[in-house]
Amino acid sequence: MEEAVSDYREFFAGYTAVTAEIEELIRSYVHDRAVNGIFLESFRVRFGALLWMVGERFG
């Protein structure tokens, strides 16, 4: 759970100062969603690539 709190703290630090109140909100969020002291997150991610040839003429 501490690792999750730390990760969230670092994330939000990029947008605002992480005050004691925000830290408590983060801790509360993680604590409320932890099961047996373990906080899990899952993500769905899609990756794509756009490729082109430089210097080639088409058509």
C-alpha positions as CSV (number, residue, x, y, z in Angstrom):
1,M,0.0,0.0,0.0
2,E,2.9,2.4,0.7
3,E,4.2,1.9,-2.8
4,A,0.8,2.9,-4.2
5,V,0.6,5.9,-2.0
6,S,4.1,7.0,-3.1
7,D,3.2,6.5,-6.8
8,Y,0.0,8.6,-6.5
9,R,1.9,11.2,-4.5
10,E,4.5,11.5,-7.3
11,F,1.8,11.6,-10.0
12,F,-0.2,14.4,-8.3
13,A,3.0,16.3,-7.5
14,G,3.3,17.0,-11.3
15,Y,0.0,19.0,-11.1
16,T,-0.2,20.5,-7.6
17,A,1.6,20.7,-4.3
18,V,0.9,17.6,-2.3
19,T,-0.3,19.0,1.0
20,A,-1.0,17.0,4.1
21,E,-4.7,17.1,3.2
22,I,-4.0,15.6,-0.3
23,E,-1.7,13.0,1.2
24,E,-4.5,11.9,3.5
25,L,-7.0,11.7,0.6
26,I,-4.5,9.5,-1.3
27,R,-4.0,7.3,1.8
28,S,-7.7,7.0,2.3
29,Y,-8.3,6.1,-1.4
30,V,-5.7,3.4,-1.3
31,H,-6.8,2.1,2.1
32,D,-10.4,1.9,1.1
33,R,-9.6,-0.1,-2.0
34,A,-7.0,-2.5,-0.6
35,V,-7.8,-6.1,0.1
36,N,-5.9,-7.7,2.9
37,G,-3.4,-4.9,2.8
38,I,-2.8,-5.2,-0.9
39,F,-3.7,-2.5,-3.4
40,L,-4.1,-3.7,-7.0
41,E,-4.7,-1.8,-10.2
42,S,-5.3,-3.0,-13.7
43,F,-4.9,-1.1,-16.9
44,R,-6.0,-1.5,-20.5
45,V,-3.5,-0.1,-22.9
46,R,-3.4,0.0,-26.6
47,F,-0.2,0.8,-28.5
48,G,0.1,1.8,-32.1
49,A,2.8,2.8,-34.5
50,L,2.7,5.0,-37.6
51,L,5.6,4.4,-40.0
52,W,6.6,6.1,-43.2
53,M,9.5,6.1,-45.5
54,V,11.5,9.4,-45.7
55,G,12.6,10.4,-49.2
56,E,10.3,8.0,-51.1
57,R,7.7,9.2,-53.5
58,F,4.4,7.5,-53.9
59,G,2.1,7.5,-56.8
